[in-house]
């Protein structure tokens, strides 16, 4: 039936054209933004999950920065403790040389005095970003290592803890004379000799030199233990850096899978919708022309 009041064909063509234009607009937005889920209106569930993952990834970025700082601090400290060990080895060698009959104890003592001053200088200057792991000012140091979210959604910040060992008790809150190099009550308990103030003169006896050599060996053992602890912590930090980096990449890929548009698919769909739009316009024009045919009945 033909009616001048209702053109059902035109209405159908108009509805189809409107739907096509809506889909075309959506596809064009995806192509321009690169996102299939740009707002919560596009897909509330995916948008919410992706937003949380993006936030966590941002926190992991802060963790990566903290780990880099920790790695640099540990590398700095490791170099410093190796320098201390090197100086202590020099002192030990000088003490052994002093045991040789006819050795010039005064000259050897001058060399040892300079070495002891170097030990103090290394400890006092081994401060990285306000943290000194040698002067006894800290009993331990906590380094940020992870940002964790459990199955319930609760979050926490992980840490790697390094228990420090004072080389000298010169830092704020430290006990004077308690450091490894001072032979006090710290890690070097029982060594007895303060190698930051060791003095060898022409009157130093062979028995005293034997005591100094034995204590130097004990002190070197304590220093090597501390260096090994620092090195092991360095390895842990390096492993954690690799893990956090992998986690960050996984989160980035996860967000992409949820909200990124498939550009190959979108471009193909765009061409198809543009063709549908053209056909819809033609269909609507044809439907409108059918109404005009009624006029010929009264011509």
Buried (B, 14 or more C-beta within 10 A) or exposed (E): EEEEEEBEBBEEBBEBBEEBBEBBEBBBBBBEEBBBBBEEEBBEEBBEBBBBBBBBBEBBEEBBEBBEBBBEBBBBBBEBBBBBBEBBBBBBBBBBBBEEEEBEBEEBBBBBBEBBEBBBEBBBEBBBEEBBBBBBBBEEBEBBBBBEBEEEEEEEBBEBEBEBBBBBBBBEEBBEBBBBBBBBEBBBEEBBBBBBBBEBEEEBEEEBBEBBBBBBEBBBBBBBEBBEBBBEBBEBBEEBBEEBBEBBEEBBEBBBEBBBBEEEEBBEBBEBBBEBBEBBBEBBEEBBEEBEEEEEEEE
